[in-house]
Amino acid sequence: MKYVQLESLNDVAIIRINRPEALNALNIDVLSELSRTIDIVNVDECIKVVIITGSGEKSFCAGADISYMVKIDPIAAEKYASSAQAVLNKIERMEKPVIGAVNGYALGGGCELAMVCDIRIASNNAKIGQPEVTIGIPPGWGGTQRLLRLVGPAKSKELIFTGKMISAQEALDIGLVNKVISLDESDDIPPEAPKDDSVKEKERSAQISKMLNKKLIDSCLSMASEITKNSFNAIKVSKFLINKGMDMDIDSGLRMEIYGWALCFAHEDREKMMSLFLNKGKK
Ligand code: CO8
């Protein structure tokens, strides 16, 4: 595939949107490759957690393709939004947990892509927002609905009405991302370049960006390994209950939780893992 790369690291898959020349904006070809990649990952039973990120060090995803949208009519716009929403819904409804590694700009459709991930970890250079109104349209790939559910109506309206970008730290403060990754003294940060040596300074900042990106992916992999050590069956039931429960009245949600919970007693994990707990230290 040209626009999406798939890498498997044991039981974790990393999906990279690979269109850095347009800051990983999602044109129709990217969406179609992304959809096919999700299908591949979905049926691969070895994969237990999926990480989605952008290639390069500058952008997770700059959203829908403005060079395409500038010339289309409402019929094509409806088709574009529907096919994009179908791909994003497919990601949100995957049984496997999905971690968004937000490595730079996550704007418009890029923020909407991040929001269908179950967990978002951002590098401290990430800039997140829904800038659609600055180009004459409202969010159209789930932004008005998912942002509302994640951060509430007041913050959603502030972000959508102003179209402003917020920093990773601000996104953390409002609950839009789970964690922010920064470089610190423990990282081997290259020393500052001599003053007036712009070439060396450029090299240094490229090196720092690469280090930050690696630390972000390592942090996502570490979160993935905290997840994969648990029962995949129990995780996928939990994900389903949380996703469905969000749009349900509390009594129906609680009843559905009982059914999901009881069903897990039919799975071998429950007996095996409970016995392991009860027998620990007894040999
Ligand atoms: N679409 C197409 N090309 C893009 C996009 C995009 N969303 N974003 C960046 N690019 C291209 C630029 O045109 C540029 O191309 P070129 O080198 O050929 O001129 C290249 O990527 C690099 O971008 P910049 O030169 O602009 O890089 P900067 O570092 O100066 O700026 C920004 C980075 C701030 C991220 C800037 O590129 C930007 O503001 N991009 C647009 C972000 C945006 O508004 N995204 C939201 C799009 S709308 C959307 O997602 C709505 C979804 C629902 C729509 C429903 C429709 C039916």
Residues whose N, C-alpha, C, O or C-beta is under 5 A from the ligand:
A	BS01	CO8	E21 A22 L23 A25 A62 G63 A64 D65 I66 S67 A77 Y80 A81 Y105 L107 G108 G109 G110 P131 E132 P138 P139 G140 W141
